[in-house]
Amino acid sequence: MTDAERKKVEYNVNELLYYVQNYSNSATKQELIETCSSFYTELEIEHAKAFQWAKCGNYGLPKISTRKGVGKLVSNVNDIVDCVLQLDWNKCPVKFGSVDATRVPPQKVGNHIDISNSSCMHCNDQGSNSVKHDIEEMKCQIQLLTDLITALTKSNTNNVDCTEPTSSYAFRAKKNNTNTNNADNNRLTNEKVELPAWNVVASRKKRKIVLGSNVSDTNLTAAEVVYKRDLHVTRLTMDMTAEKLTSYASKKGVNVTDCELLEPPAHVKQPYTYKAFHLSFTCTDKSLADKLLDECEWPMGIAVRRFYVKKTNNGSA
C-alpha cells in the first residue's frame, strides 16, 4: 500500500471487526464464527454488524438482514464473517483497529516450523513461500496498527468514530464527559441565580346568566326556544316510506321538518335488505327532543342515533 493510498484509508475502532478482518486469512471461517460467538456478547455482535454495514455498505454489500430466533447470535457472526470474506479490501478503504486488547480473543497456537529440528532445514519451496507470506502479512498488520495509532493521536477525540460500548476508549470518553458535567453543576450551584417572580394566574369567573321570572309585566315576551334534532334511523324494512316514518315521529309530539331516504354506501352489495332515513324535527320541549333517542320509543330491531349535519361557512347546517 502506497503512502497516497494509506492516507485515503478510513480507520475505525471496533475490536470484533478488527479481529475478523485481520485474522480471516490465517483462520478458517468456522474457527472465526466459533471464536467470536463464544467470546463476544450478543449486544457487541449486533453493534459490530450494524457498524460494519454502515461503513462498508456502499462497497457491494447486500441489504442488512435482521436475524431472529435461537441461533440469532451465530447467524449475525456468520453475516459479519461473510462480509469480510466477500469484500474486495483493495477497493474498500475501511480498516478496523483495536484500542482495548482485553476485547480481542487470544490467538490459538497452531502449526509452526521448529527450526531446531534438522528435518525442517530441508523445507521445500512451498514451505518457504508460506513462511514469507506469513511474514509479509505480519508486516502489513503492524503497519496498519501504526497508521491507526498515528491517526488516533492526531485527530480530535470527539471526531473519532467509536461506537463499540465495551471499548476502553468509549468508557474513558464517557467518564471525561461525566466529570465535566459534574464540574459545571457544582459551579452553577455555588453561583446565586436570580429567578423571575411567579405570575399568579387568576381563575376566570363563569358568566352568570339571569332568567326572568316576573309574570306581571306583559310588555316584554320571551321567544320560545326551539330545539332541532337530526336522527339517523336505519334497519327499516324495504317497504318503509318517508311518509310512514314521518307519521310515526309526528305521533310522538314533534314537528317533522324533513325525512330523506339515504342511499346505501358503495361497499354495500345488492340486493339491499333494509332502508335508512335522515329524520329532522323540531320541538319546544327539550325533554321531548331527547325522548326520541330512548330505545323504548322505537320498535325492536330498529337502530337510531344522532345525525350530525356538516355546517357551511356561514354557520348554517
Sequence and secondary structure as in RCSB ss.txt:
>XXXX:A:sequence
MTDAERKKVEYNVNELLYYVQNYSNSATKQELIETCSSFYTELEIEHAKAFQWAKCGNYGLPKISTRKGVGKLVS
NVNDIVDCVLQLDWNKCPVKFGSVDATRVPPQKVGNHIDISNSSCMHCNDQGSNSVKHDIEEMKCQIQLLTDLIT
ALTKSNTNNVDCTEPTSSYAFRAKKNNTNTNNADNNRLTNEKVELPAWNVVASRKKRKIVLGSNVSDTNLTAAEV
VYKRDLHVTRLTMDMTAEKLTSYASKKGVNVTDCELLEPPAHVKQPYTYKAFHLSFTCTDKSLADKLLDECEWPM
GIAVRRFYVKKTNNGSA
>XXXX:A:secstr
  HHHHHH EEEE HHHHHHHHSTTTS HHHHHHHHHHHS HHHHHHHHHHHHHHHTTTT        STTHHHH
HHHHHHHHHHHS TTT  EEEE S GGGS          TTSGGGGG  HHHHHHHHHHHHHHHHHHHHHHHHHH
HHHHS GGGS    TTSHHHHHHHHHHHHHHHHHHHHHHHS                        S  S      
 EEEEEEEEEE TT  HHHHHHHHHTTT EEEEEEE    TTS SS   EEEEEEEEES HHHHHHTTSGGGS T
T EEEE      TTS  
